[in-house]
Amino acid sequence: MKDIKFSYTRQKHFSGFDGKFCKIYPVTASDGKILLMCYSHLLLTGSDVFFGKYVTKSFDNGKSFDEPCIQENLKDIFSDGVRKTQNLWPLYNKKHNKWLGFGNAEFYADDKHPILRGGIAVSEPLFSKLDAENGQFYDYEILDFPFEYTAVTPILQFIEYDNGDVLIPFYFVPKDNPKSCCVTVRYDISGDKPKVVEYGKPLSDNKYPRGICEPSIAKLGDKIYMTIRCDDTALWSVSDDGFNFGELHEWTFDDGTVIGCYNTQQHWVINKDGLFLAYTRKGAHNDHVFRHRAPIFMARFDEENGCLIKESEVILVPELGARLGNFHVIETPDGALLTVAEWMQGPGCEKYGSDNTIWATHINWEE
């Protein structure tokens, strides 16, 4: 493997905690001039109960941001005692010089309780147009998806083809199976509405209680790699075509030990000469953190041996008591940008120093 050198810096944004809601899951996209960051507010007394979508702009690659504005076009819809909320995240397409939103709609009864079908929280996939200059999503619709589902969510660590099509990973719960699985779908986004071009075979494993979910994908050479969340551990798989993925492998270090990440996301940090993985794990004096979801680490992926190189591990975002489980990574002109919010759910996490800060870690490749 070619040696890859890098440096990294961190910024803190929008610190402050009101004790009732917290900022959660900041997702970014950039066209090289405008960088948009979109996040939700989470009600602390519920379980994954979201209110409102906020967007903020940066003109210096995420070092500073404008004042966040609420999405007037994504206000909750109330009907017959059900609240529908639209979760959309930004995507920028280089080939078509086009901004879009991808995400899902979720449904709540009595304002706070997710609507369940067969024990599964119901959701449907969405897309929208996006005005980056004004920082507003608009004209959202249900996204075409090639499988019947109870719930479905896209993950916006995707691949753009030379012709502008995008390969997006999803996790979904089929109507006939309560366990979630992962799949990739290729969309033509040149027109007014994304059109399904091709899709893969769903990837699943019944030995995990709730299935597998939250896949992220990255391309290196002629291979496409997927990293996957499940309840018990963290997994990865590889494909020659981006649609048909092979055996699921548990993430391990090069000494053979399991990395200790479980029931949370991982994402790729992409360099032209190699891949890194961003993740959380046990064993970092972090037993007081919910599901050990802080700090966020990064380590080099050894694609030849299918493992992470232990001695390459660094901490991208420090642990201050709050979990950092829902984070996002994009490529930037000189490296990568990881964004995450301190998730304040769970009493007492602020005593370690967390205050619902949004962290931005800039990774700069050194030639």
WOGI-V345572 format. One line per field, one symbol per residue. burial: + if it has 16 or more other ideal C-beta (glycine too) atoms within 10 Angstrom, else -. Layout:
burial = ???
This chain:
burial = ---+-+-+----++--+---++++++++++---+++++++++++----+++-++++++--++--+--+--+-++--------+-+++++++++--+-+++++++++++-----+-----+++++++++++-+--+++--+--+-+---++++++++++++---+++++++++++----+++++++++++----+----++-+++---+-+++++++++++---+++++++--+++++-+--++-+--+--++++----+++++++++++++--++++++++--+-+--++-+++++++++++----+++--++--++-++++++++++++++--+++++++++++---++---++++++++++----
